[in-house]
Amino acid sequence: MWDFFKRQKLQRKGFSCGRKRREQNRSEWAQALAGSPYVRGLILAGFLCALGGMVRHLNHQSVFQTLGPVSASASLGAIILLAMVHLRMHLPASYGCNGRFLLVFLVLLLHLGLLHAVGFVVRLNHFPDDYLLFLAPFAIAPLLLTLLLGPPHGLFAAIYASLLGMLLTDHSIGLHFTLISLASGLAAVRAARNLRKRGALVRAGFYAGLTAAVVCALLGHMEPVWLHPTSSGAWKTLGSQAPAMILTGILTATIAGSLLPLLEAIFRITTTVSWLELGDLNHPLLRRMTLEAPGTYHHSLMVANLAESAAAAIGANATICRVCSLYHDIGKLNKPEYYIENTNGEENPHDDLTSSMSALVVIAHVKDGVDLALKHKLNREIIDVIQQHHGNSLIYFFYRRALDQQEEIKKLVAEGKASPEEVPEVPESSYRYAGPKPDFNESAIISLADAVESASRSLSKPTPAKIEALVEDIIRSRVRDGQLDDCDLTMSDLKAIRDSFTKTLRTALHRRIPYPDEKDGKDSRPKDETKSTRRETSERDRPRAVTRPITTVSKQGNA
């Protein structure tokens, strides 16, 4: 409330436009709930209560009822305890985040609920018990968790959905159900681990159903045709049961695909498919960039190439790096003419500004980028990269220029031509970005790629040695400045990133041979004139070092 009245007062005096920047809502209360063990306990209690409701409606031939209350409860408790230990040791990120914890057990509950519903339909129609094996949605939980959280979570779902599902099935097929469910789930995880199109879900469902059919036949639930090749009954059975299992797998994948956008929106998770959709160059922000800031657009494409290759080299998420790189500089759309890549050699507006004002303009592109990202509802990872891609690094060019101006005025004071009060203060903090520093590997890779790509534009006659020295210098300066302290990159990762950057830049900055003007292959101009013209062209195309707004520590390029 106080900020509102303060803003109104400044607006009346003409010192404020009255506009408030958008901010991410990350309240302390929400963060406390996200990691609270009590909330995790409530989620687990709710899961057990829902599972208990299913158990009450089981028939007396189910595994749970056959074991008896004590043995069945002990078995259920052992499976849940094993699942918690698995999460705690092998998937700590999902164990510590209550949102992910809820998603894991909600998907498991959905899987078991569909299985219970299919079993009820089988009993209602008095089908044989093993019909459940032909109609059960074995792949629903493994597919969903693989797409939402990754293959390790899909493997978790395949194991514990099979064990918990066994308790809900008839005791005569309990063991076989577990084996078929586990095999089908593993096939679904393998088929979906590198899925990049929603349509490929159908293929994953097909493989899951086919695997279930093969295992089912090996366990003797389908009459072996190879033992009775002339029997029409065997072929008829195979022709109805195997397609039923394959169609069930495809239907399961279709259900998973329809639930995926809903779960993404509720739990704020971006799948690989959604990342690829965000990387569409027809996105309104990217289209604006091509028209209003073409230099920044080309810079973003180059950063995307550098970051994607480096991420692949160290095993990070290359898709996230590529997409976030495309959006990392969208804040420059507010004032594109203040960045050297968009001036095309024209008049530099920074020549008319003080160093401190120029630094404020350049720093503002981070906040403007966050504002635009929130307005267009981009996901959290993109917003984090926009905030972190400069960390709290020094805008060295304008800081150096301010120090030079301070020294000139000090000389005038020593000569008696100026008063000591005219000497300006140059606090380093005013020439640093607000941060925060990159706190995950993909953000750190993009930060390094941004600095390397910007600095590479200032190289004249780039050679492999110059490129390698430039990349090495930038990475070392970032490490010395502490910009990589909050991420998990190791020295071996940095070496792999350096090698990847060097290789990509060598390809991008390769030199071309001059082509002759005449059709006969000879240049009609005198040799001296040709050399002179090439020299003038080289000087004209070289970036202007004086007006280039370098914004990182020593040779780290523009903003």
C-alpha positions in Angstrom: 0.0 0.0 0.0 2.8 2.4 0.9 4.5 1.7 -2.4 1.3 2.6 -4.3 1.1 6.1 -2.6 4.8 6.7 -3.1 4.4 5.8 -6.8 1.4 8.2 -7.1 3.4 11.0 -5.5 6.3 10.5 -7.9 3.9 10.4 -10.8 2.3 13.7 -9.9 5.8 15.3 -9.8 6.7 13.8 -13.2 9.3 11.4 -11.9 7.4 8.2 -12.6 5.2 6.9 -15.4 3.0 5.1 -12.8 3.7 1.7 -14.4 4.6 -1.2 -12.1 6.7 -4.1 -13.3 5.3 -7.6 -13.2 6.9 -9.8 -10.6 7.0 -13.6 -9.9 4.9 -14.5 -6.9 7.1 -16.6 -4.7 5.8 -16.1 -1.2 7.7 -17.5 1.8 4.5 -19.3 2.9 4.3 -21.2 -0.4 8.0 -22.0 -0.3 7.7 -23.4 3.3 4.7 -25.6 2.2 6.7 -26.8 -0.8 9.3 -28.5 1.4 7.3 -29.3 4.5 7.5 -32.9 5.7 4.1 -32.6 7.3 2.6 -31.8 3.9 4.4 -34.8 2.5 2.9 -37.0 5.2 -0.6 -35.7 4.4 -0.1 -36.5 0.7 0.9 -40.1 1.6 -2.0 -40.4 4.0 -4.4 -39.3 1.3 -2.9 -41.8 -1.1 -3.3 -44.7 1.4 -6.9 -43.7 2.2 -7.8 -43.7 -1.5 -6.1 -47.1 -1.9 -8.1 -48.3 1.1 -11.3 -47.3 -0.6 -10.4 -49.5 -3.6 -9.5 -52.4 -1.3 -13.0 -52.3 0.3 -14.6 -53.1 -3.1 -12.3 -56.0 -4.0 -13.7 -59.5 -4.3 -12.7 -62.3 -1.9 -10.4 -63.8 -4.6 -8.1 -60.8 -4.8 -4.5 -61.0 -3.6 -5.2 -58.5 -0.8 -8.2 -60.4 0.5 -6.4 -63.8 0.2 -3.4 -62.7 2.3 -5.7 -61.5 5.1 -5.8 -58.1 6.8 -2.5 -58.4 8.7 -0.3 -59.9 6.0 -1.9 -57.7 3.3 -1.4 -54.5 5.4 2.2 -55.5 6.1 2.8 -56.1 2.4 1.3 -52.8 1.5 3.4 -51.0 4.1 6.5 -52.7 2.9 5.9 -51.6 -0.7 5.1 -48.0 0.4 8.3 -47.9 2.6 10.4 -49.3 -0.3 8.9 -46.6 -2.6 9.8 -43.8 -0.1 13.3 -45.1 0.3 13.7 -45.3 -3.5 12.5 -41.7 -3.8 14.7 -40.4 -1.0 17.9 -42.1 -2.4 17.5 -42.0 -6.1 15.0 -39.1 -6.8 15.8 -36.6 -4.0 14.5 -33.6 -6.0 11.0 -35.2 -6.2 11.1 -36.3 -2.6 12.0 -32.8 -1.3 9.5 -30.9 -3.5 6.0 -31.6 -2.3 4.6 -30.5 -5.7 6.5 -33.3 -7.5 5.8 -35.7 -4.6 2.1 -35.1 -5.1 2.4 -35.5 -8.8 4.1 -38.9 -8.5 1.5 -40.4 -6.1 -1.4 -38.8 -7.9 -0.3 -40.5 -11.2 0.2 -43.8 -9.3 -3.3 -43.4 -7.9 -4.7 -42.7 -11.4 -3.0 -45.8 -12.7 -4.5 -48.0 -9.9 -7.9 -46.4 -10.2 -8.1 -47.3 -13.9 -6.9 -50.8 -13.2 -9.6 -51.2 -10.5 -12.2 -49.9 -12.9 -11.1 -52.4 -15.6 -11.2 -55.2 -13.1 -14.7 -54.2 -12.0 -15.9 -54.3 -15.7 -14.3 -57.7 -16.2 -16.1 -59.1 -13.1 -19.4 -57.4 -14.0 -19.5 -59.1 -17.4 -18.3 -62.5 -15.9 -15.3 -62.6 -18.1 -12.5 -65.0 -17.2 -10.0 -63.6 -14.7 -7.1 -63.4 -17.2 -9.1 -61.0 -19.4 -7.8 -58.3 -17.0 -4.3 -58.9 -18.6 -5.6 -58.1 -22.0 -7.4 -54.9 -21.0 -5.3 -53.4 -18.2 -3.7 -50.0 -18.9 -0.2 -51.1 -17.9 1.6 -48.0 -19.3 -0.4 -45.0 -18.1 1.8 -44.1 -15.1 5.2 -45.0 -16.7 4.3 -42.9 -19.7 3.1 -39.9 -17.8 5.9 -39.7 -15.3 8.5 -40.3 -18.1 7.2 -37.4 -20.1 6.7 -35.1 -17.1 9.7 -35.8 -14.9 12.0 -38.1 -16.9 12.8 -41.8 -17.4 14.0 -42.4 -13.8 10.5 -41.5 -12.6 9.0 -43.6 -15.3 11.0 -46.6 -14.0 9.8 -45.8 -10.5 6.2 -45.9 -11.7 6.7 -49.1 -13.7 8.0 -50.9 -10.5 5.6 -49.7 -7.9 2.5 -49.6 -10.1 3.1 -53.3 -10.8 3.6 -54.2 -7.1 0.6 -52.2 -5.9 -1.5 -53.4 -8.8 -0.8 -57.0 -7.9 -2.6 -56.5 -4.6 -5.8 -55.5 -6.5 -5.8 -58.4 -8.9 -7.1 -62.0 -8.6 -4.7 -64.2 -6.8 -4.6 -66.7 -9.7 -2.9 -64.1 -12.0 -1.2 -61.9 -9.4 2.4 -62.9 -10.2 1.8 -63.0 -14.0 0.2 -59.6 -13.8 3.2 -58.1 -12.1 5.6 -59.5 -14.7 3.5 -58.3 -17.7 2.9 -54.9 -16.1 6.6 -54.4 -15.4 7.7 -55.5 -18.9 5.0 -53.3 -20.5 5.9 -50.3 -18.3 9.7 -50.6 -19.1 8.9 -50.8 -22.8 6.8 -47.6 -22.5 9.6 -45.8 -20.6 12.2 -46.8 -23.3 9.9 -45.8 -26.1 9.1 -42.4 -24.6 12.4 -41.3 -23.2 13.4 -39.2 -26.2 9.9 -38.4 -27.4 9.8 -35.0 -29.2 6.3 -35.1 -30.8 3.0 -35.8 -29.2 2.1 -38.1 -32.1 5.0 -40.4 -31.2 3.0 -41.3 -28.0 1.0 -43.7 -30.1 4.1 -45.5 -31.1 5.2 -45.8 -27.5 1.7 -47.2 -26.7 2.0 -49.7 -29.5 5.4 -51.0 -28.2 4.0 -51.2 -24.6 1.0 -53.3 -25.9 3.1 -55.5 -28.1 5.5 -56.2 -25.2 2.6 -57.1 -23.0 1.2 -59.4 -25.6 4.6 -61.2 -26.1 5.1 -61.7 -22.3 1.5 -62.8 -21.9 1.9 -65.4 -24.6 5.2 -66.7 -23.0 3.4 -67.1 -19.7 0.8 -69.3 -21.3 -2.3 -67.0 -21.3 -2.5 -67.2 -25.1 -2.7 -70.6 -26.7 0.7 -71.2 -28.4 0.0 -71.3 -32.1 3.4 -72.9 -32.8 2.3 -76.1 -31.0 -1.0 -76.3 -33.0 -0.2 -74.7 -36.4 -3.3 -76.3 -38.0 -5.7 -75.5 -35.3 -8.2 -72.7 -36.2 -9.0 -72.1 -32.6 -5.5 -71.2 -31.7 -5.2 -68.7 -34.5 -8.6 -67.3 -33.6 -7.6 -66.8 -30.0 -4.3 -65.1 -31.0 -6.1 -62.9 -33.5 -8.4 -61.5 -30.8 -6.3 -61.3 -27.7 -3.0 -59.9 -29.1 -4.7 -57.1 -31.0 -6.7 -56.3 -27.9 -3.6 -55.8 -25.9 -2.0 -53.7 -28.6 -5.1 -51.5 -28.9 -5.2 -51.2 -25.1 -1.6 -49.9 -25.2 -2.5 -47.4 -27.9 -5.6 -46.2 -26.1 -3.5 -45.9 -22.9 -1.1 -43.6 -24.7 -3.9 -41.6 -26.1 -5.3 -41.1 -22.6 -1.8 -40.1 -21.3 -1.5 -37.6 -24.2 -4.9 -36.0 -23.3 -3.9 -35.7 -19.6 -0.5 -34.3 -20.3 -1.4 -30.6 -20.9 -3.6 -30.6 -17.8 -0.9 -31.9 -15.6 1.6 -29.6 -17.1 -0.6 -26.6 -16.3 -1.5 -27.7 -12.8 2.1 -28.6 -11.7 3.9 -26.0 -13.8 6.0 -28.6 -15.6 7.3 -28.1 -19.1 7.8 -31.4 -21.1 10.3 -31.8 -24.0 7.4 -31.5 -26.4 6.3 -28.2 -24.8 9.9 -26.9 -24.9 10.0 -27.6 -28.7 6.7 -25.8 -29.1 8.1 -22.8 -27.2 11.1 -22.9 -29.6 8.9 -22.2 -32.6 10.3 -19.1 -34.2 6.8 -17.8 -35.0 6.2 -17.0 -31.3 5.0 -13.3 -31.0 8.1 -12.2 -29.1 10.5 -13.8 -31.5 8.6 -12.4 -34.5 8.9 -8.9 -32.9 12.6 -9.4 -32.4 13.2 -10.2 -36.1 11.5 -6.9 -37.1 12.5 -4.5 -34.3 15.9 -5.9 -33.1 17.3 -8.1 -35.9 20.8 -7.9 -34.5 19.7 -9.2 -31.1 17.7 -11.9 -32.9 20.8 -13.2 -34.7 22.8 -13.0 -31.5 20.2 -15.1 -29.7 20.3 -17.7 -32.5 24.1 -17.9 -32.2 23.9 -18.2 -28.4 21.3 -21.0 -28.8 23.7 -22.9 -31.1 26.6 -22.5 -28.7 24.6 -23.4 -25.6 22.9 -26.4 -27.2 26.2 -28.0 -28.3 27.8 -27.3 -24.9 24.8 -28.8 -23.0 25.0 -31.9 -25.1 28.7 -32.2 -24.4 28.2 -32.3 -20.6 24.9 -34.2 -20.5 22.7 -31.2 -19.6 19.3 -30.5 -21.2 20.1 -29.3 -24.7 16.5 -28.5 -25.5 16.1 -26.2 -22.5 19.4 -24.4 -23.4 18.3 -23.8 -26.9 14.8 -22.5 -26.1 15.9 -20.3 -23.2 18.7 -18.8 -25.3 16.2 -17.6 -27.8 14.4 -15.6 -25.2 17.2 -14.5 -22.9 17.5 -11.0 -24.4 13.8 -10.2 -25.1 14.2 -7.2 -22.7 16.1 -5.4 -25.5 12.9 -5.0 -27.4 12.0 -2.0 -25.3 15.1 0.0 -26.5 16.7 -1.9 -29.3 18.6 1.1 -30.7 20.7 1.3 -27.5 22.5 -2.0 -28.3 25.3 -2.0 -30.8 24.1 -5.1 -32.7 21.0 -3.2 -33.8 22.6 0.1 -34.9 24.1 -1.1 -38.2 27.0 1.4 -37.9 24.7 4.4 -37.3 24.9 7.0 -34.6 25.4 5.5 -31.2 22.8 7.0 -28.6 25.2 6.2 -25.8 27.4 9.0 -27.0 24.8 11.5 -25.6 24.5 9.8 -22.2 26.6 9.7 -19.1 28.3 6.5 -18.2 25.9 5.9 -15.3 22.8 6.5 -17.4 24.1 4.2 -20.1 24.7 1.5 -17.4 21.1 2.0 -16.2 19.7 1.5 -19.7 21.7 -1.6 -20.2 20.8 -3.1 -16.8 17.1 -2.4 -17.4 17.0 -4.9 -20.2 17.0 -7.8 -17.7 14.0 -6.4 -15.8 12.2 -5.5 -19.0 12.8 -9.1 -20.2 11.2 -10.5 -17.0 8.3 -8.2 -17.5 7.7 -9.3 -21.1 8.1 -13.0 -20.1 5.5 -12.7 -17.4 3.2 -10.8 -19.8 3.4 -13.6 -22.4 3.2 -16.4 -19.7 6.5 -18.0 -20.4 7.6 -20.7 -18.0 9.7 -20.3 -14.9 12.9 -21.6 -16.4 13.0 -19.0 -19.1 12.3 -16.2 -16.6 15.1 -17.5 -14.4 17.5 -17.5 -17.4 16.6 -14.0 -18.2 17.3 -12.9 -14.7 20.5 -14.9 -14.3 22.3 -14.7 -17.7 24.4 -11.8 -16.6 24.5 -12.7 -12.9 25.9 -9.7 -10.9 28.7 -9.2 -13.4 30.3 -5.8 -14.0 29.4 -3.7 -17.0 33.1 -3.1 -17.6 32.9 -0.8 -20.7 30.9 2.0 -19.0 32.6 1.4 -15.6 36.0 1.9 -17.3 34.7 5.0 -19.2 33.4 6.5 -15.9 36.8 5.9 -14.2 38.6 7.6 -17.2 36.3 10.6 -16.9 36.9 10.8 -13.2 40.7 10.8 -13.8 40.3 13.6 -16.3 38.4 15.8 -13.8 41.0 15.0 -11.1 43.7 16.3 -13.4 41.7 19.5 -13.9 41.4 19.9 -10.2 45.2 19.4 -9.8 45.7 22.1 -12.4 43.3 24.4 -10.6 40.7 24.4 -13.5 38.0 22.6 -11.5 36.9 22.3 -7.9 37.1 19.1 -5.9 33.3 19.0 -5.6 33.1 18.4 -9.3 34.9 15.0 -9.1 32.2 12.3 -9.6 31.9 9.2 -7.5 32.1 5.9 -9.4 30.8 3.2 -7.1 31.3 -0.2 -8.7 28.0 -1.5 -7.4 26.2 1.0 -9.7 27.8 -0.7 -12.7 26.9 -4.3 -11.8 23.8 -6.2 -12.7 21.3 -7.0 -9.9 21.6 -10.8 -10.3 21.0 -13.4 -9.1 23.9 -15.6 -10.3 23.1 -18.7 -12.4 21.9 -21.4 -10.1 21.4 -24.3 -12.5 23.7 -25.7 -15.1 21.6 -24.7 -18.2 21.5 -21.1 -17.0 25.2 -21.1 -16.4 25.9 -22.5 -19.9 23.7 -19.8 -21.5 25.5 -17.1 -19.5 28.9 -18.3 -20.8 27.6 -18.7 -24.4 26.1 -15.1 -24.3 29.5 -13.6 -23.2 31.5 -15.7 -25.7 29.2 -14.9 -28.7 29.3 -11.2 -27.9 33.0 -11.0 -27.5 33.7 -13.1 -30.7 32.1 -10.3 -32.8 35.0 -8.0 -31.9 37.6 -10.4 -33.3 39.4 -9.2 -36.4 40.6 -12.0 -38.6 39.6 -14.8 -36.2 41.9 -17.7 -36.1 41.6 -21.0 -34.1 44.2 -19.7 -31.7 42.5 -16.4 -31.2 39.1 -18.1 -30.7 40.5 -20.6 -28.2 42.2 -17.8 -26.2 39.1 -15.7 -26.2 36.9 -18.5 -24.8 39.5 -19.5 -22.2 39.8 -15.9 -21.1 36.0 -15.4 -20.7 35.5 -18.6 -18.8 38.4 -17.9 -16.4 37.2 -14.3 -15.8 33.7 -15.6 -15.0 35.1 -18.1 -12.5 37.3 -15.5 -10.9 34.4 -13.1 -10.6 32.3 -15.8 -8.8 29.6 -15.9 -11.4 29.5 -19.8 -11.4 29.6 -20.3 -7.7 25.9 -21.2 -7.3 25.7 -23.8 -10.1 27.0 -27.4 -10.2 29.4 -27.2 -13.1 32.7 -28.9 -12.4 36.1 -28.1 -13.9 35.8 -31.1 -16.3 32.4 -29.6 -17.4 34.0 -26.3 -18.0 36.7 -27.9 -20.1 34.1 -29.7 -22.2 32.1 -26.4 -22.5 35.3 -24.6 -23.6 36.0 -27.2 -26.2 32.5 -27.1 -27.5 32.4 -23.3 -27.7 35.7 -23.3 -29.6 34.6 -25.9 -32.1 31.2 -24.1 -32.8 32.9 -20.7 -33.2 35.5 -22.0 -35.6 32.7 -23.2 -37.8 30.6 -20.0 -37.4 33.5 -17.6 -37.9 35.4 -19.4 -40.7 36.9 -17.2 -43.4 35.8 -17.3 -47.1 38.0 -17.1 -50.1 37.6 -13.9 -52.3 35.7 -14.6 -55.5 37.0 -13.0 -58.8 34.8 -10.4 -60.5 35.4 -11.4 -64.1 33.8 -14.5 -65.7 37.2 -15.7 -67.0 38.3 -16.1 -63.4 40.7 -13.1 -63.4 40.3 -9.9 -61.5 40.6 -7.0 -63.9 41.6 -4.5 -61.2 45.3 -3.7 -60.5 46.8 -5.7 -57.6 47.4 -2.6 -55.5 43.9 -1.4 -56.0 42.5 -4.8 -55.0 44.5 -4.9 -51.7 43.5 -1.3 -50.9 39.8 -2.0 -51.4 39.9 -5.1 -49.3 41.7 -3.2 -46.5 39.1 -0.5 -46.6 36.3 -3.1 -46.5 37.9 -4.8 -43.5 38.2 -1.5 -41.6 34.6 -0.6 -42.4 33.2 -3.9 -41.2 35.2 -4.0 -38.0 33.1 -3.3 -34.8 33.7 0.1 -33.2 35.4 -0.6 -30.0 34.7 2.8 -28.6 31.0 2.7 -28.9 30.4 -1.0 -28.3 28.6 -1.3 -24.9 30.6 -4.1 -23.4 28.8 -5.3 -20.3 30.8 -8.1 -18.9 34.1 -8.6 -17.2 37.0 -8.1 -19.7 36.2 -9.0 -23.3 32.8 -10.4 -22.4 30.9 -8.6 -25.1 27.9 -6.4 -25.1 24.7 -6.6 -23.0 
